[in-house]
Amino acid sequence: MDRLQSIGLTDNRLTSLSLPTIINNLNFATVMDLDLSFNQVHDQGAKALANHFKYTNNVLRFLDISNCSIKSSDIKILCDILKIYPNQLEEFYLSGNNITEDGAIDLCAYLSSRTCNLNILDLSWNHIGELGAIEFSHAMKINKSLIKLNLASNSLNDKGGQRFIDSLADQNTLVEVNIAQNGISNGTCFVVSQVLKGHPSLRRLDLSLNPLGEAGARSIFRTILRGLSCFVIMRNSSYPENNNIFNHTYPMMDNPYHLDLSEPYKHAVVQELIMKYLNDPQHCYFENMTYKESIKSSEQSIHLSINSNGIVVNKATQEKWKVPKHGVLKFHFHQEIFVPTIDHRIPDKDFQMLQIIIENGVTEIDKRTWLSLLCQDIYLTTSQVMF
């Protein structure tokens, strides 16, 4: 046992009676990979694992305790040690356990600590919920080691999804994120469409098996067509209509706008309108815009224009205008009706991207639905339609 580097004990019906004995007899100065999945690690097993992380010569880098009846109390035991004692843990698999928001709090405290070197964290098929998603949103602004994060099937819901995705704008190490099957809908999709623009690291985002909504999915597709380095997966999702969500086709229906910018979805709506204004300043413009930073501050009038470099600026200062992260923004948005010309057709490069998107659909239902959603925000020539 003294020279073993990798140990796989998956699905051996080990319990809290036998596991502590096995763990206590391992040499963690040599063992780098430990797979205990599909056993009963809860309680005594978790305590035995935690004790080994106290040793400075511990070289464990891979730990799989998926489907081990792990509870939030076990996560607390492990993370209380991990966030204090230096460790080399790089991959941590916790899928299929009973971890709730309390466990998410402890995991995120570890992710935010100086001792954290995790590259991969799999927390799929647990129960961290909306509050757990918010905890992860705080941790993502601090952690600089994670490369892959799996939060699939955790009941994050749309509010939790918004907060979590919004936090990724400040993250530059994550490459893959999975938030499939989480009840995520339109609001999160609008935030996704803004956060992914020019993201420095994210290359794969899985949104499959969610009720993404028609308006939300369209917002993501618009961003993809403009050029995106991140591969977005939306397989087997649903796209119901919601009249309470921003209407990109007829934005004047939502006038007057009164938006709390601390809500990620509402912040994303303003960015959508800014893009509309940039793309077609002849027919789109803002009017009666005011901004109030806080309850005590006074309301400020804002007049936007586009300078010679194609940048939206504050007309009074000629400085680039960014949508504030907090405060209340009020305005009317106008979009004049016009007859599209050949100049409004989808560029060939974007048309090729549209074809790639459709080809990546696994089922015929996905392909037909995606094509319908994509075509609602573009103009096609007769030859493109016949292609």
C-alpha positions in Angstrom: 0.0 0.0 0.0 3.0 2.3 0.6 3.7 2.9 -3.1 0.2 3.0 -4.5 -0.5 6.2 -6.5 -4.0 5.4 -7.8 -6.8 3.5 -6.0 -10.2 2.7 -7.4 -12.8 1.3 -5.0 -15.9 2.4 -6.9 -19.2 0.5 -6.2 -17.8 -1.9 -3.5 -20.7 -1.5 -1.0 -18.2 0.1 1.4 -19.8 1.8 4.4 -18.9 4.2 7.2 -17.8 1.1 9.2 -15.2 -0.1 6.7 -14.2 3.1 4.9 -12.4 4.8 7.8 -10.2 1.8 8.3 -9.3 1.7 4.6 -8.7 5.5 4.4 -6.6 5.5 7.5 -4.3 2.9 6.1 -3.6 4.7 2.8 -0.3 6.5 2.3 -1.4 9.9 1.2 2.2 10.8 0.6 2.0 8.7 -2.5 -1.7 8.3 -3.4 -2.7 10.9 -6.0 -5.9 9.5 -7.3 -8.7 8.1 -5.1 -12.1 6.9 -6.4 -14.6 6.0 -3.7 -17.8 6.6 -5.8 -20.9 4.6 -5.2 -20.0 3.8 -1.6 -21.3 5.1 1.7 -18.8 7.9 2.6 -21.2 9.9 4.7 -20.2 10.9 8.2 -17.2 8.8 9.4 -15.8 8.3 5.9 -15.9 12.1 5.3 -14.1 12.7 8.7 -11.4 10.2 7.8 -10.8 11.9 4.5 -10.7 15.3 6.1 -8.1 14.2 8.6 -5.7 13.2 5.9 -5.8 16.7 4.4 -4.2 18.0 7.5 -0.8 16.4 6.6 1.6 18.6 4.7 2.9 15.7 2.7 -0.6 14.9 1.2 -0.3 14.7 -2.6 -4.0 13.7 -3.3 -5.0 15.4 -6.6 -8.1 13.5 -7.7 -11.0 12.6 -5.4 -14.2 11.1 -6.6 -17.0 10.7 -3.9 -19.9 10.8 -6.3 -23.1 9.0 -5.4 -21.8 8.4 -1.8 -24.7 9.8 0.2 -22.7 12.9 1.0 -24.6 15.5 2.8 -23.9 19.2 3.5 -22.6 18.3 6.9 -19.9 16.2 5.3 -19.0 19.0 2.9 -18.5 21.3 5.9 -16.2 18.8 7.6 -14.1 18.5 4.4 -14.0 22.1 3.4 -13.2 23.4 6.9 -10.0 21.5 6.6 -9.3 22.2 2.9 -9.6 25.9 3.2 -7.1 26.0 6.0 -4.4 23.4 5.2 -2.4 23.7 1.9 -3.4 20.9 -0.5 -2.9 19.7 -4.0 -6.4 18.7 -4.8 -7.1 19.5 -8.5 -10.2 17.4 -9.4 -13.2 17.0 -7.0 -16.2 14.9 -8.0 -19.4 15.2 -5.9 -22.2 14.3 -8.4 -25.3 12.6 -7.2 -25.2 13.4 -3.5 -27.5 15.3 -1.1 -25.7 18.6 -1.0 -27.9 21.6 -0.4 -27.3 25.4 -0.2 -25.5 25.0 3.1 -23.0 22.7 1.4 -22.6 25.2 -1.4 -21.7 27.9 1.2 -18.9 25.8 2.5 -17.7 24.7 -1.0 -17.6 28.3 -2.1 -15.7 29.4 1.0 -13.1 26.8 0.0 -13.1 28.0 -3.7 -12.5 31.5 -2.4 -9.6 30.5 -0.1 -5.9 30.8 -0.8 -5.5 27.0 -0.4 -7.8 26.2 -3.4 -6.1 24.7 -6.5 -9.1 23.0 -7.9 -9.3 22.8 -11.7 -12.4 20.6 -12.0 -15.5 20.6 -9.7 -18.4 18.4 -10.5 -21.4 19.1 -8.3 -24.1 17.9 -10.7 -27.3 16.2 -9.5 -27.4 17.8 -6.1 -29.8 20.4 -4.5 -28.0 23.7 -4.0 -30.9 25.7 -5.5 -31.1 29.5 -6.2 -29.2 30.4 -3.0 -26.4 28.0 -3.8 -26.1 29.6 -7.3 -25.8 33.0 -5.7 -23.0 31.6 -3.4 -21.2 30.4 -6.5 -21.6 33.8 -8.1 -19.7 35.3 -5.3 -17.0 32.6 -5.4 -16.5 33.0 -9.2 -15.4 36.6 -8.7 -12.6 35.4 -6.5 -11.5 32.0 -7.6 -8.7 31.9 -10.2 -8.1 28.2 -10.6 -11.3 26.5 -11.8 -11.3 25.4 -15.5 -14.4 23.1 -15.5 -17.5 23.5 -13.4 -20.5 21.3 -13.5 -23.7 22.4 -11.8 -26.2 20.5 -13.9 -29.5 19.4 -12.2 -29.3 21.6 -9.1 -32.6 23.5 -9.3 -30.8 26.8 -9.8 -33.9 28.3 -11.5 -33.8 31.5 -13.6 -32.9 34.0 -10.9 -30.0 31.8 -9.7 -28.9 31.3 -13.2 -28.9 35.0 -13.9 -26.7 35.8 -10.9 -24.3 32.9 -11.6 -23.8 33.7 -15.3 -23.4 37.4 -14.6 -20.5 36.6 -12.3 -18.6 34.9 -15.1 -18.0 38.2 -16.7 -15.3 38.7 -14.1 -13.9 35.2 -14.5 -11.0 34.5 -16.9 -10.0 30.9 -16.1 -13.2 28.9 -16.6 -13.3 27.0 -20.0 -16.3 24.7 -19.5 -19.5 25.3 -17.6 -22.5 23.0 -17.4 -25.8 24.3 -16.0 -28.1 21.9 -17.9 -31.5 20.9 -16.5 -31.8 23.7 -13.9 -35.1 25.4 -14.8 -33.2 28.2 -16.5 -35.3 30.4 -18.8 -35.4 33.7 -20.7 -33.8 36.0 -18.2 -30.6 33.9 -17.9 -30.4 33.6 -21.7 -30.3 37.4 -22.1 -27.5 37.5 -19.5 -25.7 34.7 -21.3 -25.9 36.6 -24.6 -24.1 39.6 -23.1 -21.5 37.8 -20.9 -20.3 35.5 -23.7 -19.4 38.4 -26.0 -15.6 38.4 -26.2 -15.3 36.3 -23.0 -11.5 35.6 -22.5 -11.7 31.9 -21.5 -15.1 30.3 -21.7 -15.3 27.9 -24.7 -18.2 25.5 -23.8 -21.5 26.3 -22.1 -24.2 23.6 -21.7 -27.7 24.9 -21.3 -29.5 21.7 -22.5 -32.8 20.4 -21.0 -33.9 23.9 -19.8 -37.1 25.8 -20.7 -34.9 28.5 -22.3 -37.9 30.4 -23.8 -38.3 31.8 -27.3 -37.0 35.3 -26.6 -34.1 34.1 -24.5 -32.9 31.5 -27.1 -33.2 34.2 -29.8 -30.9 36.5 -27.8 -28.3 33.8 -27.6 -28.5 33.0 -31.4 -28.1 36.7 -32.2 -24.9 36.8 -30.2 -23.7 33.6 -31.9 -24.3 35.0 -35.4 -22.3 38.1 -34.5 -19.3 35.8 -33.8 -18.6 33.8 -30.7 -15.7 31.7 -29.5 -17.8 29.7 -27.0 -19.7 26.6 -28.1 -23.2 26.8 -26.6 -25.2 23.6 -26.3 -29.0 23.9 -26.1 -30.2 20.4 -26.9 -33.6 19.1 -26.0 -34.6 22.4 -24.5 -38.0 24.1 -24.8 -38.8 27.5 -26.1 -42.2 28.8 -24.7 -43.3 32.4 -25.4 -43.5 34.8 -22.5 -45.2 38.2 -22.9 -43.5 39.6 -19.9 -40.0 39.2 -21.5 -38.3 41.9 -23.5 -39.6 41.9 -27.1 -36.6 42.4 -29.4 -38.8 42.7 -32.5 -41.1 45.3 -31.1 -39.2 47.0 -28.2 -41.5 50.0 -28.1 -44.2 47.7 -26.6 -42.2 48.0 -23.3 -42.1 51.8 -23.2 -41.6 53.5 -20.8 -38.6 51.5 -19.6 -37.9 51.6 -15.8 -35.1 49.2 -15.1 -33.2 48.3 -11.9 -29.7 47.7 -13.3 -28.7 45.6 -10.3 -30.8 42.8 -11.8 -28.7 41.0 -14.5 -31.6 40.4 -16.9 -32.6 44.1 -16.9 -29.0 45.2 -17.3 -28.8 42.8 -20.3 -32.0 44.4 -21.8 -30.3 47.8 -21.9 -27.3 46.3 -23.6 -29.6 44.7 -26.2 -31.1 48.1 -26.9 -27.7 49.7 -27.2 -26.8 47.1 -29.8 -30.1 47.8 -31.7 -29.2 51.5 -31.7 -25.6 50.9 -32.9 -26.8 48.6 -35.7 -29.5 51.0 -37.0 -29.2 54.6 -35.7 -31.3 55.8 -38.7 -34.4 54.1 -37.3 -33.6 53.6 -33.6 -33.0 56.1 -30.8 -33.3 56.7 -27.0 -35.4 59.5 -25.6 -36.0 61.0 -22.1 -33.3 58.9 -20.5 -32.5 59.6 -16.8 -30.3 57.7 -14.4 -30.5 57.6 -10.6 -27.5 55.9 -8.9 -29.2 55.5 -5.4 -32.2 56.5 -3.4 -30.4 59.6 -2.0 -28.8 60.7 -5.3 -30.4 63.1 -7.8 -31.8 62.0 -11.2 -29.4 62.8 -14.1 -30.5 63.4 -17.7 -28.5 61.4 -20.3 -28.3 62.0 -24.0 -26.7 59.3 -26.1 -25.1 59.6 -29.5 -22.7 57.6 -31.7 -19.3 59.1 -32.4 -17.3 58.9 -35.6 -15.6 55.7 -34.3 -19.0 53.9 -34.0 -19.0 54.1 -30.2 -22.0 55.1 -28.0 -21.1 58.1 -26.0 -22.6 60.5 -23.5 -23.4 63.5 -25.8 -22.5 66.0 -23.1 -19.0 64.7 -22.3 -18.3 62.7 -25.5 -17.1 59.9 -23.2 -17.9 56.2 -23.9 -21.1 55.3 -22.1 -21.3 52.0 -20.3 -24.4 50.6 -18.8 -24.0 51.1 -15.0 -24.1 48.0 -12.8 -26.4 49.6 -10.2 -29.1 52.3 -10.0 -32.3 52.9 -11.9 -32.4 53.8 -15.6 -35.6 55.3 -17.2 -36.1 56.0 -20.9 -38.3 55.6 -24.0 -36.9 53.6 -26.9 -38.1 54.3 -30.5 -37.8 52.1 -33.5 -39.3 53.4 -36.7 -40.9 51.0 -39.2 -39.0 50.7 -42.4 -38.9 48.5 -45.5 -35.7 46.3 -45.5 -33.4 46.5 -48.5 -30.7 44.3 -49.9 -28.3 46.1 -47.5 -30.1 44.5 -44.5 -29.6 40.9 -45.7 -27.6 38.6 -43.5 -23.9 38.7 -44.4 -22.5 35.5 -46.0 -20.2 34.8 -43.0 -23.2 34.9 -40.7 -25.3 32.8 -43.1 -22.6 30.1 -43.0 -22.7 30.3 -39.2 -26.4 29.8 -39.3 -25.9 26.6 -41.4 -23.3 25.3 -38.9 -25.8 25.9 -36.0 -28.5 23.9 -37.7 -26.2 21.1 -38.7 -25.1 20.7 -35.0 -28.7 19.9 -34.0 -28.9 16.2 -32.9 -32.7 15.8 -33.5 -34.9 17.0 -36.3 -37.0 18.8 -33.7 -34.0 20.8 -32.5 -33.0 21.7 -36.1 -36.4 22.9 -37.1 -36.9 24.9 -33.9 -33.5 26.5 -34.1 -34.0 27.5 -37.7 -37.4 29.1 -36.8 -35.9 31.0 -34.0 -32.9 32.2 -36.0 -34.9 33.4 -38.9 -37.0 35.8 -36.8 -34.1 38.2 -36.4 -32.5 38.2 -39.8 -33.3 39.2 -43.4 -32.7 36.6 -46.1 -32.4 37.0 -49.9 -34.3 34.7 -52.2 -31.1 32.9 -53.1 -30.2 32.3 -49.4 -33.7 30.9 -48.7 -33.4 28.5 -51.7 -29.9 27.3 -50.6 
